[in-house]
Amino acid sequence: MNLNELLSEAAALRASDVHLSAGKPMYLRIDGELINYKNLDLNLNKILDELGLKDNGHELDFSFNNNNIRVRGSLYHDINGLAIAFRLLPMKVLSLDELGLPEILKSIAKNKSGLFIAAGAAGSGKSSTLAAIINEINNTRREHIITIEDPIEYLHEPNLCLIHQREINLNTLNFAGAVKYALRQDPNVILIGELRDAETISAAVTAAETGHFILASLHAQDAAQAIERLIASLASGNNNNNEARVRIAGVLTGIISQRLIKNANVNKGRVCAAEVCIANNAVKNLIRENKVYNLRTVIQTNLAQGMQTLEYNLSNLIKAGVITREDALSYASYPAEI
């Protein structure tokens, strides 16, 4: 079985991830569960040759197209030798509606400036959400969009927008530098694949302050934690973080913090459950006044503005028969509200 056949078979089974390891069976992740799929006598170095890649003895991220599949790969080593993890993505960028995301994100996509964050753990669908927002902008506005990714995941076909997609190590050295230079490239919208360090966060905030709309992903459990991470990084170890809080309050437009949960209907994949925080005046005041611990109360009392707690969304998904109560409770931060 060659790589093309292997990935096509995995896609037919609706796998989101494929794991290949020296001397071990192939594992597939289907609907969030890791499955020992089959024993294969694979030569992983031959697979690297098929991809035109060289084993550097450490780690390597890459992406490529395989028929109707977009694949993100990560090569790494353990004590047994070479291993490769593949993430399978649709070639077609799904819309906000197709992903079942909150309607308020269409309003977010109309922003001309500011910073919008997609938060969550690895594999929670952050990249898909951001790609869908880019897709919405591409279909409704005439703008210049620059994406900075590591590696490039979804490929965007220009519609109304001019789109340039840049990959770390291939087209640019790092996120922070790419954002700095992007400001000289007449962008309207900049997508930052991940806010992974203080330098990148600082560059993102500066870009938002100069009148650009910044979309970015961040590893955080919820909106409150995302805000605190932004502030801590921007303060850069200073004891007085008031300036950082004022800057974040000034640029933040909203945060979606999401989870992917198995659909209760057989073979229907997974569904996104999300907390949504819109940075209205009340939210901005909490940030400036160092009272982010009250953020959840503001979210609960602003449903009419499109905000929602994760538990509110989980309860609605249970009522709609989309997820089970058992699964909802396992993802809830406040199970008593389910």
Order of alpha helices (4+ residues) and beta strands (2+ residues): alpha-beta-beta-beta-alpha-beta-beta-beta-alpha-beta-alpha-beta-beta-alpha-beta-alpha-beta-alpha-alpha-beta-beta-alpha-alpha-alpha-alpha
